[in-house]
Amino acid sequence: MGLLSLDVDPRADIDDLLQEIFVVLYRHWPTLDTTRPLRPWLFGVAFRVVRTHRRRRARETPSEELDLEDCAPGRLDALPDARLTALMPGRVVKVLTAAGDTVAKGQALLILEAMKMEHTIVSPREGTIERVAFAENDLVPADALLVTFRE
């Protein structure tokens, strides 16, 4: 609990993280090496769950932190849905849109193959595509910018 109270903000997330830690421990209990100490294993699981939570939290931009100045035409990339990034490394199978195209919310923009599965990347909102960063068959690293919106 001490690790969570130091590293997690807001405090309301602590209960959720504790539950997630217990689920991970339950799932990985059969892999526990009983000849090694339990405490470092428990700490490692908790540390990884908290680290994953903090990474997810860093990618989010809460709406209360956005000002009207953030909505100015030159600042659109500061908005959370003004750009799409790859969540994992992969390869672009097909590009379904181009710069200058007007897209609707939920419209397929490109197909990304990652972990032997095809993932359709869809538009989070209506708008005009400013740039598609990759072409078909390009390799995409994790967290790479895929698509940006003009408006």
MIGU-426572 format. One record per atom (N, C-alpha, C): residue in three letters; x, y, z. Coordinates in steps of 0.2 Angstrom, whole numbers, plus 5000, padded with zeros to 4 digits. Layout:
ALAXYZ
...
END
This chain:
MET500449945000
MET500050005000
MET500450065000
GLY501050065003
GLY501550125004
GLY501750144997
LEU501950094993
LEU502150104986
LEU501650144982
LEU501050124983
LEU500450154979
LEU500350224981
SER500350234988
SER500150294990
SER500650354988
LEU501350334987
LEU501850374985
LEU501850394978
ASP501650344974
ASP501750344966
ASP501050364963
VAL500550364966
VAL499850364962
VAL499550424964
ASP499250464959
ASP498850524960
ASP498350514954
PRO497750524956
PRO497350534962
PRO497350474966
ARG497150484972
ARG497150434977
ARG496550384976
ALA496050404972
ALA495550364970
ALA495750304966
ASP496350314963
ASP496550254958
ASP496950204963
ILE497050214969
ILE497450164973
ILE496950094973
ASP496350104975
ASP495950044975
ASP495950004969
ASP495850044963
ASP495850004957
ASP496549974956
LEU497050004957
LEU497749974956
LEU497849914961
LEU497549914967
LEU497649864972
LEU497249804969
GLN496649814966
GLN496249754963
GLN496649734957
GLU496949774953
GLU497349754947
GLU497949704949
ILE498249734954
ILE498849694957
ILE498649624959
PHE498049624963
PHE497849554965
PHE497649504960
VAL497349534954
VAL497149494948
VAL497849464945
VAL498349514944
VAL498949494941
VAL499249434946
LEU499249444952
LEU499549394956
LEU499249334956
TYR498549334956
TYR498149274955
TYR498349234949
ARG498349274943
ARG498449244937
ARG499149214936
HIS499649244939
HIS500349224939
HIS500649174945
TRP500149164949
TRP500349124955
TRP500649054953
PRO500349024948
PRO500748954946
PRO501448964944
THR501649024942
THR502349034939
THR502849054945
LEU502549054951
LEU502949074957
LEU503449024958
ASP504149044959
ASP504648994960
ASP504648994968
THR504448934971
THR504448934978
THR505148934982
THR505648924978
THR506348914981
THR506648984982
ARG506249034979
ARG506549104979
ARG506049144984
PRO506249204987
PRO505849244992
PRO505249274988
LEU504749274992
LEU504049294989
LEU504049374989
ARG504349404994
ARG504349484994
ARG504549514988
PRO505149504985
PRO505349534979
PRO504949524973
TRP504649464973
TRP504149444967
TRP503549484968
LEU503249494974
LEU502649534975
LEU502849614973
PHE503349634975
PHE503549704974
PHE503649714966
GLY503949664963
GLY504049674956
GLY503349674952
VAL502849634954
VAL502249634951
VAL501849704952
ALA501949724958
ALA501649794960
ALA501949844956
PHE502549844956
PHE502949894952
PHE502749904945
ARG502749844942
ARG502549844935
ARG501849864933
VAL501349844938
VAL500649874937
VAL500649944938
VAL500949974943
VAL500950044944
VAL501350084938
ARG501850054936
ARG502250084930
ARG501750084924
THR501450034923
THR500950034917
THR500350084918
HIS500150094924
HIS499650144926
HIS499850214924
ARG500450224927
ARG500750294926
ARG500950304918
ARG501150264914
ARG501150274907
ARG500550284904
ARG500050244906
ARG499350264903
ARG499150334905
ARG499250354911
ARG499050414914
ARG499350474910
ALA500050464908
ALA500450514905
ALA500150524898
ARG499850474895
ARG499650484888
ARG498950524888
GLU498650524893
GLU497950554894
GLU498050624895
THR497650674892
THR497650744894
THR496950754897
PRO496850764903
PRO496150774906
PRO495950844903
SER495250844902
SER494950894899
SER494950964903
GLU494950954910
GLU494951014914
GLU495651044913
GLU496151014911
GLU496851054910
GLU496851094903
LEU496351084899
LEU496351114893
LEU496051184893
ASP496351234891
ASP496051304890
ASP495851324884
LEU495451374883
LEU495251394876
LEU495751414872
GLU496351434874
GLU496951444870
GLU497151384867
ASP497051324870
ASP497251264867
ASP496851244860
CYS496351274860
CYS495851264854
CYS496051304848
ALA496551354849
ALA496751394843
ALA496951354837
PRO496951374831
PRO497151334825
PRO497851304826
GLY498351344829
GLY499051324829
GLY499151274835
ARG498651274839
ARG498751234845
ARG498351164845
LEU498151144840
LEU497651084839
LEU498051024841
ASP498651014840
ASP499050954842
ASP499050944849
ALA498950994853
ALA498950984861
ALA498250954863
LEU497750944859
LEU497150914860
LEU497250834860
PRO496950794864
PRO497150724864
PRO496950694858
ASP496450714854
ASP496250674848
ASP496450714842
ALA496950754842
ALA497150794836
ALA497750754833
ARG497950694836
ARG498450654833
ARG498350584835
LEU498450534831
LEU498450464832
LEU499150434833
THR499250394838
THR499950364839
THR499850294839
ALA500350254837
ALA500350184837
ALA500450154845
LEU500050114847
LEU500150084854
LEU500650034854
MET500850004849
MET501349954849
MET501649954842
PRO502249924841
PRO502649924835
PRO502249874830
GLY502349894824
GLY501949854819
GLY502149874812
ARG501749854807
ARG501849864800
ARG501149894797
VAL501249944793
VAL500649974790
VAL500449924784
VAL499849894784
VAL499549854779
VAL499249884774
LYS498849934776
LYS498449974771
LYS498350044773
VAL498450094769
VAL498250164771
VAL497550184767
LEU497050194771
LEU496350204769
LEU496250284768
THR496650324769
THR496550394769
THR497150434767
ALA497150494765
ALA497650534763
ALA497650604766
ALA498150644765
ALA498150714768
ALA497650754764
GLY497250794768
GLY496750834764
GLY496050804764
ASP495950734766
ASP495350704766
ASP494950724772
THR494250724771
THR493850744777
THR493550674779
VAL493650664786
VAL493450604788
VAL492850614794
ALA492450554795
ALA491950554800
ALA492250524806
LYS491950534812
LYS492150494818
LYS491950424817
GLY492450384818
GLY492350304817
GLY492550284811
GLN492750324806
GLN492950304799
GLN493650274800
ALA493750214796
ALA494450184796
ALA494950224792
LEU495550234795
LEU496050274792
LEU496650234790
LEU496850184793
LEU497350134791
LEU497250074795
ILE497550014792
ILE497649954795
ILE498349944797
LEU498449924803
LEU499149914806
LEU499149834808
GLU499649804806
GLU499749734808
GLU500249734814
ALA500049714820
ALA500449704826
ALA500349644829
MET500849604832
MET500749544835
MET500349494831
LYS500449494825
LYS500149444820
LYS499349454820
MET499149514821
MET498449534821
MET498349594817
GLU497849604813
GLU497749674810
GLU497249714814
HIS497449774815
HIS497149824819
HIS496949884815
THR496249894815
THR496049954811
THR496050014815
ILE496350064813
ILE496450124816
ILE495850174814
VAL495450194818
VAL494850234816
VAL494950304819
SER494550344815
SER494650414817
SER494250434824
PRO494550464829
PRO494150484835
PRO493650534834
ARG493750574829
ARG493250634828
ARG493150644821
GLU492750694819
GLU492650724812
GLU493250774811
GLY493450774805
GLY493950824804
GLY494350814797
THR494850854796
THR495250844790
THR495950824791
ILE496150774788
ILE496750744789
ILE497350794786
GLU497750804791
GLU498350854789
GLU498950814786
ARG499050754789
ARG499650714787
ARG499550644789
VAL499750594785
VAL499750524786
VAL500550514786
ALA500850494792
ALA501550484793
ALA501850424789
PHE501450374788
PHE501750314785
PHE501450284779
ALA501750254775
ALA501450224769
ALA501350144770
GLU501050114765
GLU500950044766
GLU501650004766
ASN501649954770
ASN502249914771
ASN502749944776
ASP502650004778
ASP503150044782
ASP503150004789
LEU503750004793
LEU503749974799
LEU503650034804
VAL503250024809
VAL503050084814
VAL503250064821
PRO503650104824
PRO503850094831
PRO503250114836
ALA503350084842
ALA502850104847
ALA502850174848
ASP502250204849
ASP502150274851
ASP502250324845
ALA502350294839
ALA502450334833
ALA501850374831
LEU501950434829
LEU501350474826
LEU501150444820
LEU500450424819
LEU500250394813
LEU499850444809
VAL499350484812
VAL498950534808
VAL498850594812
THR498850654809
THR498750714812
THR498150744809
PHE497750784813
PHE497150814810
PHE497250894809
ARG496950924804
ARG497050994803
ARG496551034807
GLU495951014808
GLU495451044812
GLU495051004816
END
